[in-house]
Amino acid sequence: MSRKRKGGAGPFPRPVADVVPLAPAADPPVERRDAPASRPDPADLYAALDLGTNSCRMLIAQPKGNQLHVVDSFSKSVQLGQGLEASGRLSRASMARAVGALKICQRKLEKHNVSRMRLVATEACRRATNARDFIAVVKRETGLELEIIQPEEEARLAVVSCAPLVSAKTEQLLVVDIGGGSTELVWIDLCRVPRLERPRAIMRLHQGFDHPDTVFPRAKVVDWISIPLGVATLKDMYDDVADDGARFALMSWFFEEKLAAFSPYDDAADQAREGFQIIGTSGTVTTVAASHLGLRRYDRNKVDGLRMTSDQIDRVITQYLALGPEGRRRDPRIGRDRQTLIMSGAAILQALLRAWPTDRLTVADRGLREGLLYAQMSADGVLEDGPF
């Protein structure tokens, strides 16, 4: 289990005296970036590919002001981590499925003539003993060079992707990314950041959770953790439990045990404090939101940015349990790719909301890919400054 920065003071520090400004009469500082070696054309296309434990997803986008304009996308369930829990290796069948999906991505990259890209793999490849062999096969079969990123970078990029959804009123922020093979939690203190600067302060975290202080307002990462349990790995662990309700309860309580190493868990009783926001980014959270809205056909515009309460989420999960496995398979709100994984994801979500019940969980239909794109564009200086 990867983790860092046990803060000791917890996520709700005592008030401190105002910091004396460096130069009260001067104009506010202007953030400057070093110019990249070869200055990109703002019309250039960027790509981000995320090969996870369950899915292969890619976005091709262009910078547009301070946002992304998506030109093309791809998403397919490849179940790369199937059987990994038992064997410690990627199976031949799962690698073949992933290579097939990556060949489609490679054709899209060629079609759009994309030269600026990051292609990353996450938990399944971090854990598999034959991951390097798989990376070599991908290179040989597709020409694509996959990069296995570490948990901290995965967590950081998930946080960056959610910057536009941070409320100006938020002082304590919990970002949760429920993946196929791991779940990342990051607690961020925004108390010292002026309200209008909070999204920008979150964006600057792409430079690192421990990036040195500057004259610019800085978001403080109180603690972060990467738990090596996601919707696919948790499901595999309890596949032998026949009773649907018992399996769900066991998954949820087992996941909550893993939260004990996360320092803000000690302060969970304080979570109802004004200014607290959770942002959830994952297929689980977006599926629960679509079910809450009764969407028979998924609509990102209705889901991304939706705010839900713990009670609303609990009602949806209760409905899922009442449907049972057969009912969930027939439920159009869940979708074919998510039907076998929704209860393990819901178990994780329920465990989180037992610890931090809230009326301010923001649903994010965004994640690692968007974080990769924002980080690339920010580093290249092609995104405009200013609030999102």
C-alpha positions in Angstrom: 0.0 0.0 0.0 1.5 3.3 -1.1 1.0 6.3 1.1 2.7 9.5 2.1 2.7 12.5 4.5 0.9 11.6 7.7 0.2 15.1 8.7 -0.3 14.6 12.5 -2.5 17.7 12.8 -5.3 16.1 10.7 -7.2 17.7 7.9 -8.8 20.4 10.1 -5.9 22.5 11.4 -6.5 25.2 14.0 -6.8 28.7 12.7 -3.5 30.5 12.2 -2.6 34.2 12.1 -2.9 35.8 8.7 0.3 35.8 6.7 1.9 39.2 6.2 1.9 40.0 2.5 5.4 40.2 0.9 4.7 43.5 -0.7 1.3 45.0 0.1 1.5 47.9 -2.4 2.7 45.9 -5.3 0.7 44.3 -8.1 -0.1 40.6 -7.6 2.7 38.4 -8.9 2.3 36.9 -12.3 3.0 33.2 -12.6 5.8 32.4 -15.1 6.7 29.2 -16.7 10.0 28.2 -18.3 9.5 28.0 -22.1 9.6 24.5 -23.4 12.6 23.6 -25.6 10.4 23.5 -28.7 7.4 25.8 -28.3 4.3 23.9 -29.4 1.7 25.3 -31.8 -1.5 26.0 -29.8 -3.3 24.1 -32.6 -1.3 20.9 -31.9 -3.2 17.9 -30.7 -2.4 16.0 -27.5 -3.2 12.5 -26.5 -3.5 10.7 -23.2 -4.0 6.9 -22.9 -4.8 5.1 -19.6 -4.4 1.3 -19.6 -5.9 0.2 -16.3 -6.8 -3.0 -14.7 -10.2 -3.2 -16.3 -10.3 -0.7 -19.2 -8.2 0.9 -22.0 -9.2 4.6 -22.5 -7.7 7.3 -24.6 -8.5 11.0 -25.3 -7.2 13.2 -28.1 -7.7 16.8 -27.4 -6.6 20.4 -28.3 -6.1 23.2 -25.8 -8.9 25.8 -26.0 -8.5 28.7 -23.7 -8.1 27.2 -20.2 -10.0 24.0 -21.2 -9.7 20.9 -23.4 -11.5 20.5 -26.7 -11.9 16.7 -27.2 -11.3 15.7 -30.8 -11.5 11.9 -30.5 -11.8 9.3 -27.8 -11.7 5.6 -27.2 -12.8 3.3 -24.3 -13.0 -0.4 -24.1 -13.1 -3.0 -21.3 -10.1 -5.3 -21.7 -10.0 -6.9 -18.2 -6.2 -6.8 -18.2 -6.1 -7.7 -14.6 -8.3 -10.8 -14.9 -6.7 -13.6 -12.9 -3.9 -11.4 -11.6 -5.0 -11.7 -8.0 -4.4 -15.5 -8.1 -1.4 -15.8 -10.4 0.5 -12.5 -10.0 0.8 -12.5 -13.8 -1.0 -11.0 -16.8 -2.7 -13.9 -18.7 -2.1 -14.4 -22.4 -5.8 -13.8 -23.1 -5.9 -10.5 -21.2 -2.7 -9.3 -22.9 -4.2 -10.2 -26.3 -7.4 -8.2 -25.5 -5.3 -5.2 -24.4 -3.1 -5.3 -27.5 -6.2 -5.4 -29.7 -7.5 -2.3 -28.1 -4.1 -0.6 -28.3 -4.0 -1.2 -32.0 -7.2 0.8 -32.4 -5.6 3.6 -30.4 -2.5 3.5 -32.5 -4.6 3.9 -35.7 -6.4 6.9 -34.1 -3.1 8.5 -33.2 -1.8 8.1 -36.7 -5.1 9.4 -38.2 -4.9 12.6 -36.2 -1.1 13.0 -36.6 -0.6 13.3 -32.8 3.0 13.7 -31.7 2.5 15.0 -28.1 1.2 12.2 -25.9 1.6 10.2 -22.7 0.6 6.6 -22.7 0.5 5.1 -19.2 -0.3 1.9 -17.5 -1.4 1.6 -13.8 -2.0 -1.0 -11.1 -2.2 -4.2 -13.1 1.2 -3.5 -14.7 2.6 -2.3 -11.4 1.8 -5.6 -9.8 2.3 -8.2 -12.6 5.6 -10.0 -12.6 5.5 -10.2 -16.4 4.6 -6.5 -17.0 7.9 -5.7 -18.7 7.4 -8.6 -21.2 3.9 -7.2 -21.9 5.3 -3.7 -22.4 7.7 -5.2 -25.0 4.9 -7.0 -26.8 2.9 -3.8 -27.0 5.9 -2.0 -28.5 6.5 -4.7 -31.0 2.8 -5.1 -32.0 1.7 -1.5 -32.0 4.7 0.7 -31.9 3.3 2.4 -28.7 5.6 2.9 -25.7 3.7 2.4 -22.5 5.0 4.0 -19.3 4.1 2.4 -15.9 3.4 5.3 -13.6 3.7 5.1 -9.8 0.7 5.6 -7.4 1.6 9.1 -6.4 1.6 10.3 -10.0 -1.7 8.5 -10.6 -3.3 10.2 -7.6 -1.8 13.6 -8.5 -3.2 13.5 -12.1 -6.6 12.4 -10.9 -6.7 15.5 -8.6 -5.6 17.8 -11.4 -8.4 16.6 -13.6 -10.9 17.6 -11.0 -9.7 21.2 -10.5 -12.6 22.7 -12.5 -15.1 21.1 -10.1 -13.7 22.5 -6.9 -16.1 24.9 -5.3 -14.9 28.4 -4.4 -16.3 27.7 -0.9 -14.3 24.5 -0.4 -11.7 24.6 2.4 -11.1 20.9 2.8 -11.2 18.7 -0.3 -11.2 14.9 -0.5 -10.6 13.5 -4.1 -11.4 9.8 -4.5 -10.4 7.9 -7.6 -11.9 4.3 -7.7 -10.0 2.4 -10.3 -10.0 -1.2 -11.5 -7.0 -2.3 -9.4 -6.5 0.5 -6.9 -8.2 3.4 -5.2 -6.5 6.7 -4.6 -7.6 9.2 -1.9 -6.1 12.7 -1.5 -7.0 15.1 1.2 -6.2 18.8 0.4 -6.3 21.8 2.7 -7.3 25.0 0.8 -7.8 27.3 3.8 -4.9 29.6 2.9 -5.8 29.9 -0.8 -8.0 32.8 -1.9 -11.4 31.5 -3.1 -10.9 32.5 -6.8 -7.5 30.9 -6.8 -8.5 27.5 -5.6 -8.9 25.7 -8.9 -5.5 27.1 -10.1 -3.9 26.0 -6.8 -5.2 22.4 -7.5 -3.9 22.6 -11.0 -0.4 23.4 -9.7 -0.3 20.1 -7.9 0.7 18.4 -11.2 4.2 19.6 -10.2 4.1 17.3 -7.2 2.4 17.0 -3.8 5.6 18.3 -2.2 6.3 21.0 -4.7 8.2 23.8 -2.9 6.4 26.9 -1.6 6.4 29.9 -4.0 4.8 33.3 -3.8 1.7 31.8 -5.4 -1.1 30.3 -3.3 -0.5 26.7 -2.6 -2.9 23.8 -1.9 -1.6 21.7 1.0 -1.8 18.0 0.6 -2.6 16.8 4.2 -2.3 13.1 3.3 -2.7 10.7 0.4 -3.0 7.0 0.0 -3.2 4.4 -2.8 -5.0 1.3 -1.7 -4.3 -1.7 -4.0 -8.1 -2.5 -4.1 -10.3 -1.5 -7.0 -13.5 -2.7 -8.5 -11.9 -5.6 -10.3 -9.5 -6.8 -7.6 -12.1 -6.5 -4.8 -14.6 -8.4 -6.9 -12.1 -11.2 -7.5 -11.3 -11.5 -3.8 -14.9 -12.3 -2.9 -16.1 -14.2 -6.0 -16.5 -17.4 -4.0 -19.2 -15.9 -1.7 -22.5 -17.0 -3.1 -24.9 -14.7 -1.2 -25.1 -11.3 -3.0 -25.8 -9.2 0.2 -23.2 -11.0 2.3 -20.6 -10.5 -0.5 -21.4 -6.8 -0.7 -21.1 -6.3 3.1 -17.8 -8.2 3.3 -16.3 -6.1 0.5 -17.4 -2.9 2.0 -16.1 -3.6 5.5 -12.8 -5.1 4.2 -12.2 -1.9 2.2 -12.9 0.3 5.2 -10.3 -1.5 7.2 -7.7 -0.3 4.6 -8.6 3.3 5.4 -7.1 3.2 8.9 -3.7 4.1 7.5 -5.1 7.4 6.1 -4.6 10.1 8.7 -7.8 12.1 7.9 -9.7 8.9 8.9 -8.8 9.7 12.5 -10.7 13.0 12.2 -13.8 11.5 10.5 -16.1 12.9 13.2 -15.3 16.4 12.0 -16.3 15.8 8.4 -19.6 17.7 8.6 -17.8 20.9 8.9 -18.8 23.7 6.5 -16.5 23.9 3.6 -15.9 20.2 3.1 -16.2 18.7 -0.4 -15.7 15.2 -1.8 -15.1 14.7 -5.5 -15.5 11.2 -6.8 -14.0 10.2 -10.1 -14.7 6.7 -11.4 -17.1 4.6 -13.5 -18.7 3.6 -10.2 -19.6 7.1 -9.2 -20.8 8.1 -12.7 -22.9 5.0 -12.9 -24.5 5.6 -9.5 -25.2 9.2 -10.6 -26.8 8.0 -13.9 -29.0 5.6 -11.9 -30.0 8.3 -9.5 -31.1 10.5 -12.5 -32.8 7.5 -14.1 -30.8 7.8 -17.3 -31.5 4.9 -19.7 -28.9 6.4 -22.0 -25.7 7.9 -20.4 -25.3 11.7 -20.8 -22.0 13.1 -19.6 -23.4 16.6 -19.6 -26.0 15.6 -16.9 -23.6 13.6 -14.8 -20.3 15.5 -14.7 -20.4 18.1 -11.9 -23.6 16.7 -10.4 -23.8 17.0 -6.6 -25.2 14.1 -4.6 -25.8 13.5 -0.9 -24.9 10.3 1.0 -28.6 9.5 1.4 -29.2 9.7 -2.4 -26.2 7.4 -3.0 -27.4 4.9 -0.3 -30.8 4.8 -2.0 -29.2 3.8 -5.3 -27.0 1.1 -3.7 -30.1 -0.3 -1.9 -31.9 -0.5 -5.2 -28.9 -2.4 -6.7 -29.0 -4.9 -3.9 -32.7 -5.4 -4.2 -32.3 -6.1 -8.0 -29.9 -8.9 -7.4 -27.4 -10.1 -10.0 -30.0 -10.8 -12.7 -31.8 -7.6 -12.2 -28.6 -5.6 -12.4 -27.7 -7.3 -15.7 -31.0 -6.2 -17.2 -30.9 -2.6 -15.8 -30.1 -0.2 -18.7 -28.9 2.5 -16.3 -25.9 0.3 -15.3 -24.5 -0.6 -18.7 -23.0 -3.9 -19.9 -19.4 -3.0 -19.1 -20.2 -2.1 -15.5 -22.8 -4.8 -14.5 -20.3 -7.3 -13.0 -18.2 -4.6 -11.2 -20.9 -2.2 -9.9 -21.3 -3.9 -6.5 -17.6 -4.0 -5.7 -17.4 -0.3 -6.6 -20.5 0.5 -4.6 -19.0 -1.3 -1.6 -15.9 1.0 -1.8 -18.2 4.0 -2.2 -20.3 3.0 0.8 -17.3 2.5 3.0 -16.0 6.0 2.1 -19.3 7.6 2.9 -19.6 5.7 6.2 -16.4 7.5 7.2 -17.2 10.9 5.6 -21.0 11.3 5.1 -21.7 14.4 3.1 -24.2 16.4 1.2 -21.5 17.6 -1.1 -20.2 14.7 -3.2 -19.4 16.0 -6.7 -19.5 13.5 -9.5 -16.6 13.8 -11.9 -16.7 12.2 -15.3 -13.0 12.8 -15.7 -9.9 11.3 -14.3 -6.4 10.2 -15.3 -6.6 10.9 -19.0 -7.8 14.5 -18.4 -5.1 14.9 -15.8 -2.4 13.8 -18.2 -3.7 16.2 -20.8 -3.9 19.2 -18.4 -0.4 18.4 -17.1 1.1 18.2 -20.6 -0.6 21.4 -21.8 0.3 23.3 -18.7 3.9 22.3 -18.9 4.0 23.4 -22.6 2.3 26.7 -21.7 -0.6 26.4 -24.1 -3.4 26.7 -21.6 -4.5 30.2 -20.7 -4.3 31.3 -17.1 -7.4 32.2 -15.1 -10.3 30.5 -13.3 -11.8 27.5 -15.0 
